[in-house]
Amino acid sequence: MNMLARAATAAVGVIAGTAFGVCPASAATEPPRDPVPYLLVGVHRKLCGALASQQVDQTEILLSVANRSRKPAMLYWHNTSGGRESGQFIPANGTANYTTYRGHVWEVASGDGTCLSQYVIADDSTRSHIGLS
């Protein structure tokens, strides 16, 4: 490779931020980012516990749950006494949709029924989404 070709390759690499396949210095100093384990819209994530649904108003809310993980999950609605109801199996890479209300509690559990997290539909929600990964 002649000098002109090397200079052109180096310039393209620097502009693209690769510098011959090496990460730019700024990228090397940034801490690695953890993958986002879930995506939430219109819900509040809670620790597993004895949460009971409350109906804030009569506004119907669409709840969509996307299981992008490699493991199956179970989705439960908690009634006003805090008991699990409406269990639905969500396979890996599967989805589930429900009509729910503000203040309702939903639980995502592992395939064997162990609670992973609970979610409360926000009082001001117009739609809700839980994305697991």
N, C-alpha and C positions, 0 to 999 in steps of 0.2 A: 504494500500500500504506500503510495507516495505521500509527501508531506501535505499537499493540498487536500487529498482525500482524508487523511487523518484529522486535519483541522476541521473539515466540514463535518465529519462524523462526531467529533468532540462537541462542536457547536450545536448540532442537532440533539445530542445526548443531554447537554446542559439545558437547552430550551425545554426539552421534554421532561427534565428533572431526573434523568436516569444516570447521566455521566458514566457511560460504559457499563450499565447494569448495576451501578451502586446507588443506593438511595441517597437523596440529597441530605446534607447535614441537618437541616431543620426537621426532616422526617425521622432521622435517627435519634434525635433528642426528645421527641414526643413519647410519652408513656404509651404502651400498647393499650388498646381499648378492649374492654370486655364486650362480648356479644350481648345484644339486648335480649333478655330472656322472655320478654313479653311486650306487646304493644297494647296500650289501653286508650280507649276513647269513651268518655261519658261514664266511667266507672271509677270507684275508689278501691284500691287493693287493700285487703285486710289480712291479718294473720288468721290461721284456722282457730275457730272458737265457736261459742254458742251464739251465733248471730241469728236474729229472726227478722223476717221481712216486715216492712212497714209500707203502707201505701200512702205516699205523700199527696198524690192527686190522681185524677182519672186519665192522665196523659199516657197513651200507649207508646212504648219505646221498642224499636227493633233492636234485639241483642243478637249479634253475630259472634260466633266463636270459631276461630281458625286454629286448628292443631297442626302446626308446621313442624312438630317434633317427630322423632323417630319412634315414639312410644304411644300407645293408645291412651286415651284419657276418658274420664267420666265427668259429665256435667250434671249437677243437681241444683234444683231450686229449693230454697229454705222457706218453709211456710211461716206464718205469724207466730207459731210456737217454737220455731227454730229447728223443726224436724226436716230431714231431707225428703224431697219428693221429685218426681219427674226425672229420674235418672236416665241419661242418654249416653250411650257409648259413642265416642268420637274416635275413629281410627286414626292412625298416623296419617298426616296430610289430609285429614278430613275436616269438614265444617258442620256446624249446627246453627240453626236460626230459631229464635223464639220471639214472641211478642211478650213484653213484660211491662212493668211500671216503675216509676221513680221510687226509690227506697227499697226495692226488692233485693234480696240477697241470693247470689249464685255462688256455687262452689265448684272448683275444678279439682278433681281427684285423679290419682293414678288409676291404672287399669284394675288394680286390686281393691280400689275404694278408699285408699289412704288420702286424706285431704292434703292438697298441695297449696291452695290459697283460696280465699273467699273474696268476693267482689260485691260492692253495693252500687246499684244504679244511682248516679248522681241526681240530686234534687233539681238540677237545671238541665239535665240531659235531654237531647232531642233524638239521639241515636247512641248506641253503645256497641263497642267492639272489644273483644279480648283476643289477642293474638299470642299464642304459645309457640315457643321455639326451643 
